[in-house]
Amino acid sequence: MAISATPAASATPTTVRTAVLDLLRAFGMTTIFGNPGSTELPLFLDFPDDFRYILGLQESVLVGMADGYAQATRNAAFVNLHSAAGVGHAMGSIFTAHKNRTPMVITAGQQARSILPFEPFLFSAQATELPKPYVKWSCEPARAEDVPLAIARGYYIAMQPPRGPVLISIPADDWARPCEPVLPRTVSTESRVQPDLLAQIGAALDASRRPAFVVGAAVDRDGAWDDVVRLAERHQAAVWVAPMSGRCGFPEDHPLFAGFLPAMRGKIVGLLTGHDLVFALGAAAFTYHVEGFGPHAPPGAKVVQLIDDPNIAAWAPVGTAAVGSIRQGVADLLARPA
């Protein structure tokens, strides 16, 4: 009876640290922003030469830097914060990233799993609850081996519309644990607008004699600037910038540029009075900062909206709302017969 030979011992097993760094390379996230403490240091053992670490002295500033970097590169930024204290320091900028719809994978250190039952110094008691509701998703993996999967899932969620930050809490002793490598996947980062709703918006634009566009940050965020200019020119629409817009969605020196709407219900209605169609484009309809009363839109004006965030579409008080990619939606509107 033949006896098969025992397979040779495999090479050095992949560690959580190696698996995560390989994933970050695949996702194009080789710049890390952070302010590490003792619970984050194991990530940097044998730190690879093709990565760079942007060190800062205060977490809120670092998250702000990462926010701008992610917007400029149109890819999620990777941020490394120190346990509960670091996340607490960063919360103001995490709130801003949430409002900016900025994709960001935030990792927060945690004390070693073996001492968590004894409430050690600087541990995070409810790590996944701390950043809510200003992250799209938060997780502290049940096992060290699940950390790379959590990083991958966090990246895909951060990059799906509406984009935004996520947080993964990682105990200090997880980084050296062996695990299975996690291969990157291709996951959709766009959704197309429902065709019949887009047709309704197109028909409303065709029928309008005096349309007004209210453009928001999602126009620039989705790379739709030039197409929005062409659409406004086709319909000779007055173009207003939405209240509290964090990015410029239309050239301010263009003849159709009408100005900036204040975050006040009555004043918005007053400025838009006389238009028979209001098209909220990549913007909420509308963002308010002070209490107001009366109608949300001018009398007799139809309101339509194209937005990448289903939550904004859900709370909009008036109008027809189409949800999906701003760039693709505007391109489809331009493809209609003039």
ChimeraX attribute file (.defattr): number of C-alpha atoms within 10 A of each C-alpha:
attribute: neighborCount
match mode: 1-to-1
recipient: residues
	/A:1	3
	/A:2	4
	/A:3	5
	/A:4	6
	/A:5	6
	/A:6	6
	/A:7	6
	/A:8	6
	/A:9	6
	/A:10	6
	/A:11	6
	/A:12	7
	/A:13	12
	/A:14	15
	/A:15	20
	/A:16	26
	/A:17	22
	/A:18	21
	/A:19	22
	/A:20	22
	/A:21	19
	/A:22	18
	/A:23	22
	/A:24	21
	/A:25	14
	/A:26	13
	/A:27	17
	/A:28	13
	/A:29	20
	/A:30	20
	/A:31	18
	/A:32	19
	/A:33	25
	/A:34	28
	/A:35	19
	/A:36	22
	/A:37	15
	/A:38	13
	/A:39	21
	/A:40	24
	/A:41	13
	/A:42	19
	/A:43	21
	/A:44	12
	/A:45	10
	/A:46	9
	/A:47	14
	/A:48	11
	/A:49	7
	/A:50	8
	/A:51	14
	/A:52	13
	/A:53	15
	/A:54	15
	/A:55	14
	/A:56	15
	/A:57	10
	/A:58	14
	/A:59	28
	/A:60	21
	/A:61	17
	/A:62	22
	/A:63	30
	/A:64	18
	/A:65	17
	/A:66	28
	/A:67	27
	/A:68	15
	/A:69	19
	/A:70	19
	/A:71	19
	/A:72	10
	/A:73	10
	/A:74	15
	/A:75	18
	/A:76	28
	/A:77	29
	/A:78	25
	/A:79	26
	/A:80	29
	/A:81	30
	/A:82	27
	/A:83	27
	/A:84	21
	/A:85	15
	/A:86	21
	/A:87	26
	/A:88	16
	/A:89	17
	/A:90	21
	/A:91	18
	/A:92	17
	/A:93	21
	/A:94	28
	/A:95	18
	/A:96	18
	/A:97	25
	/A:98	22
	/A:99	15
	/A:100	22
	/A:101	24
	/A:102	27
	/A:103	32
	/A:104	32
	/A:105	30
	/A:106	28
	/A:107	25
	/A:108	28
	/A:109	30
	/A:110	28
	/A:111	23
	/A:112	15
	/A:113	14
	/A:114	9
	/A:115	11
	/A:116	15
	/A:117	7
	/A:118	8
	/A:119	11
	/A:120	13
	/A:121	9
	/A:122	17
	/A:123	21
	/A:124	23
	/A:125	14
	/A:126	11
	/A:127	22
	/A:128	17
	/A:129	14
	/A:130	17
	/A:131	22
	/A:132	16
	/A:133	11
	/A:134	21
	/A:135	24
	/A:136	20
	/A:137	20
	/A:138	24
	/A:139	19
	/A:140	20
	/A:141	18
	/A:142	9
	/A:143	12
	/A:144	21
	/A:145	20
	/A:146	16
	/A:147	26
	/A:148	27
	/A:149	20
	/A:150	20
	/A:151	24
	/A:152	20
	/A:153	17
	/A:154	25
	/A:155	27
	/A:156	22
	/A:157	22
	/A:158	27
	/A:159	24
	/A:160	15
	/A:161	19
	/A:162	24
	/A:163	24
	/A:164	28
	/A:165	33
	/A:166	29
	/A:167	32
	/A:168	24
	/A:169	26
	/A:170	27
	/A:171	26
	/A:172	21
	/A:173	18
	/A:174	24
	/A:175	25
	/A:176	17
	/A:177	14
	/A:178	17
	/A:179	20
	/A:180	14
	/A:181	18
	/A:182	17
	/A:183	12
	/A:184	16
	/A:185	11
	/A:186	6
	/A:187	11
	/A:188	10
	/A:189	14
	/A:190	17
	/A:191	15
	/A:192	15
	/A:193	20
	/A:194	12
	/A:195	12
	/A:196	10
	/A:197	17
	/A:198	22
	/A:199	14
	/A:200	14
	/A:201	21
	/A:202	19
	/A:203	13
	/A:204	19
	/A:205	23
	/A:206	15
	/A:207	13
	/A:208	18
	/A:209	14
	/A:210	16
	/A:211	26
	/A:212	28
	/A:213	29
	/A:214	29
	/A:215	28
	/A:216	26
	/A:217	22
	/A:218	29
	/A:219	27
	/A:220	21
	/A:221	22
	/A:222	16
	/A:223	16
	/A:224	21
	/A:225	20
	/A:226	15
	/A:227	19
	/A:228	25
	/A:229	18
	/A:230	14
	/A:231	17
	/A:232	18
	/A:233	15
	/A:234	13
	/A:235	18
	/A:236	16
	/A:237	25
	/A:238	20
	/A:239	30
	/A:240	23
	/A:241	25
	/A:242	28
	/A:243	22
	/A:244	18
	/A:245	20
	/A:246	16
	/A:247	15
	/A:248	17
	/A:249	28
	/A:250	24
	/A:251	13
	/A:252	15
	/A:253	8
	/A:254	11
	/A:255	11
	/A:256	19
	/A:257	18
	/A:258	18
	/A:259	14
	/A:260	18
	/A:261	21
	/A:262	19
	/A:263	18
	/A:264	18
	/A:265	21
	/A:266	17
	/A:267	13
	/A:268	21
	/A:269	17
	/A:270	11
	/A:271	16
	/A:272	22
	/A:273	17
	/A:274	15
	/A:275	21
	/A:276	20
	/A:277	25
	/A:278	28
	/A:279	25
	/A:280	25
	/A:281	28
	/A:282	29
	/A:283	28
	/A:284	27
	/A:285	29
	/A:286	23
	/A:287	19
	/A:288	15
	/A:289	11
	/A:290	9
	/A:291	9
	/A:292	13
	/A:293	8
	/A:294	9
	/A:295	12
	/A:296	18
	/A:297	24
	/A:298	21
	/A:299	13
	/A:300	11
	/A:301	19
	/A:302	18
	/A:303	22
	/A:304	24
	/A:305	27
	/A:306	29
	/A:307	26
	/A:308	28
	/A:309	20
	/A:310	14
	/A:311	12
	/A:312	19
	/A:313	21
	/A:314	11
	/A:315	11
	/A:316	16
	/A:317	13
	/A:318	17
	/A:319	17
	/A:320	17
	/A:321	23
	/A:322	26
	/A:323	24
	/A:324	21
	/A:325	26
	/A:326	29
	/A:327	23
	/A:328	18
	/A:329	25
	/A:330	23
	/A:331	16
	/A:332	16
	/A:333	19
	/A:334	16
	/A:335	9
	/A:336	11
	/A:337	7
	/A:338	8
